[in-house]
Amino acid sequence: MMKPDWEDLTNCERILAKAMVPLADDLRLLDLEHLVAVGSQRKSGNVESLISSSIEFAFQPGTIQFVRISGVDLAWDRRPRLSIDLELRHSEINVYFRLHLESLTAAVEIDYLRFSNPSPVALVNTAKLANCLAAVRKTHLSTYELNHSEIAGGANT
């Protein structure tokens, strides 16, 4: 496993976050109450099907995998927040990450990042991640406006 320094990890999260914009936008079309209710009943097959459909809209089959709903934050004093664990599988890169969704914002938090042939130069690894994400995106999203919704790297938005 690559142990990137803080700046490298932040850059990777930023790149991954930009790639997740179409997925985050599509997931916001789902009924949050339904996701929370079904997820809390441990009927993960239903949730997996809904989330996987959104993933298939944005990414090539088998490249981004739904792992689980890892958190739901429903508090009176703030907006609801849904956290989804995902995995990016590619021949050169494997990334486990968390997509945090709120009504208007989203964030990405990388839990695990492994390059099959890591470079000692951090910028090379970051470029590999960017190229990998470009390769696994559906072509109809190649011109998708990245500023369409606000999304940020890192756990805090």
C-alpha positions as CSV (number, residue, x, y, z in Angstrom):
1,M,0.0,0.0,0.0
2,M,1.2,3.5,-0.8
3,K,1.6,5.8,2.1
4,P,1.2,9.2,0.5
5,D,2.0,12.3,2.5
6,W,-0.8,14.6,3.4
7,E,-0.5,16.8,0.3
8,D,-0.4,13.8,-2.0
9,L,-3.5,12.4,-0.4
10,T,-5.3,15.7,-0.6
11,N,-4.5,16.0,-4.3
12,C,-5.8,12.4,-4.9
13,E,-9.0,13.1,-3.0
14,R,-9.5,16.3,-5.0
15,I,-9.1,14.4,-8.3
16,L,-11.4,11.6,-7.1
17,A,-13.9,14.1,-5.9
18,K,-14.1,15.8,-9.3
19,A,-14.7,12.5,-11.0
20,M,-17.5,11.7,-8.5
21,V,-19.6,14.8,-9.4
22,P,-21.9,13.0,-11.9
23,L,-22.4,10.1,-9.4
24,A,-23.1,12.5,-6.5
25,D,-25.6,14.4,-8.6
26,D,-27.3,11.2,-9.7
27,L,-27.5,9.9,-6.2
28,R,-29.2,13.0,-5.0
29,L,-32.1,12.1,-7.3
30,L,-32.8,9.1,-5.0
31,D,-35.1,9.5,-2.1
32,L,-32.9,10.0,1.0
33,E,-35.6,8.7,3.4
34,H,-35.9,5.5,1.4
35,L,-32.2,5.0,1.3
36,V,-32.0,5.5,5.1
37,A,-35.0,3.3,5.9
38,V,-34.0,0.4,3.6
39,G,-30.3,0.7,4.7
40,S,-31.2,0.7,8.4
41,Q,-33.3,-2.5,7.9
42,R,-30.2,-4.2,6.5
43,K,-31.9,-4.9,3.2
44,S,-28.7,-4.0,1.4
45,G,-29.7,-5.7,-1.8
46,N,-32.3,-3.0,-2.5
47,V,-29.8,-0.2,-1.6
48,E,-27.1,-1.8,-3.6
49,S,-29.3,-2.0,-6.7
50,L,-30.3,1.7,-6.4
51,I,-26.7,2.9,-5.9
52,S,-25.2,0.6,-8.5
53,S,-27.6,2.0,-11.1
54,S,-26.3,5.4,-10.4
55,I,-22.7,4.1,-10.6
56,E,-23.5,2.5,-14.0
57,F,-24.7,5.8,-15.3
58,A,-21.3,7.4,-14.7
59,F,-18.7,4.7,-14.9
60,Q,-17.7,1.7,-17.0
61,P,-19.1,-1.6,-15.6
62,G,-17.1,-3.2,-12.7
63,T,-14.8,-0.2,-12.1
64,I,-16.6,1.4,-9.2
65,Q,-18.2,-0.9,-6.7
66,F,-20.7,-0.1,-3.9
67,V,-19.4,-1.5,-0.6
68,R,-22.0,-0.3,1.9
69,I,-23.7,2.7,3.4
70,S,-21.2,3.6,6.1
71,G,-23.1,6.3,7.9
72,V,-26.2,8.4,8.1
73,D,-26.1,11.7,10.1
74,L,-29.6,12.9,10.8
75,A,-29.4,15.7,13.4
76,W,-31.7,18.6,14.2
77,D,-29.0,21.2,14.0
78,R,-27.6,20.4,10.5
79,R,-28.3,19.0,7.1
80,P,-28.6,15.3,6.6
81,R,-25.4,13.5,5.5
82,L,-25.2,10.1,3.9
83,S,-21.8,8.3,3.7
84,I,-21.3,5.6,1.1
85,D,-18.2,3.3,1.0
86,L,-17.0,2.7,-2.6
87,E,-14.1,0.9,-4.3
88,L,-12.4,1.8,-7.5
89,R,-10.9,-1.3,-9.2
90,H,-8.5,-0.8,-12.0
91,S,-5.5,-2.8,-13.2
92,E,-3.1,-0.1,-12.0
93,I,-5.0,1.3,-9.0
94,N,-7.2,0.1,-6.2
95,V,-8.9,2.7,-4.0
96,Y,-11.3,2.3,-1.1
97,F,-13.0,5.6,-0.4
98,R,-16.0,7.2,1.3
99,L,-18.4,9.5,-0.6
100,H,-20.1,11.9,1.8
101,L,-23.3,13.4,0.4
102,E,-25.2,16.4,1.6
103,S,-28.0,18.2,-0.2
104,L,-25.7,20.7,-1.9
105,T,-22.2,19.4,-1.3
106,A,-20.2,16.2,-1.3
107,A,-16.8,15.2,-0.2
108,V,-14.4,12.2,-0.8
109,E,-12.3,10.6,1.9
110,I,-9.7,8.0,0.8
111,D,-9.3,5.1,3.2
112,Y,-6.9,2.9,1.1
113,L,-4.9,3.7,-2.0
114,R,-2.7,1.1,-3.8
115,F,-0.8,1.5,-7.1
116,S,0.3,-1.7,-8.8
117,N,3.5,-0.1,-9.8
118,P,3.9,3.0,-7.7
119,S,6.3,5.7,-8.7
120,P,8.6,7.4,-6.1
121,V,7.4,10.6,-7.6
122,A,4.1,11.6,-6.1
123,L,3.0,13.7,-9.1
124,V,3.4,10.6,-11.3
125,N,1.1,8.6,-9.0
126,T,-1.4,11.4,-9.0
127,A,-1.4,11.6,-12.8
128,K,-2.0,7.8,-12.9
129,L,-5.1,8.2,-10.8
130,A,-6.4,11.0,-13.0
131,N,-5.7,8.9,-16.1
132,C,-7.4,5.9,-14.6
133,L,-10.5,7.9,-13.7
134,A,-10.7,9.4,-17.2
135,A,-10.5,5.9,-18.6
136,V,-13.3,4.5,-16.4
137,R,-15.7,7.3,-17.0
138,K,-18.5,6.8,-19.4
139,T,-17.9,8.7,-22.6
140,H,-21.2,10.6,-22.5
141,L,-19.8,12.3,-19.4
142,S,-16.5,13.4,-20.9
143,T,-17.7,16.9,-21.3
144,Y,-19.7,17.0,-18.1
145,E,-19.4,20.4,-16.4
146,L,-17.4,19.7,-13.3
147,N,-18.6,22.9,-11.6
148,H,-22.2,21.6,-11.9
149,S,-22.3,20.9,-8.2
150,E,-20.0,21.7,-5.3
151,I,-17.8,18.8,-4.3
152,A,-14.6,18.9,-2.4
153,G,-11.8,16.5,-1.5
154,G,-11.3,15.6,2.2
155,A,-13.8,14.7,4.9
156,N,-14.7,18.2,5.9
157,T,-16.8,20.3,3.7
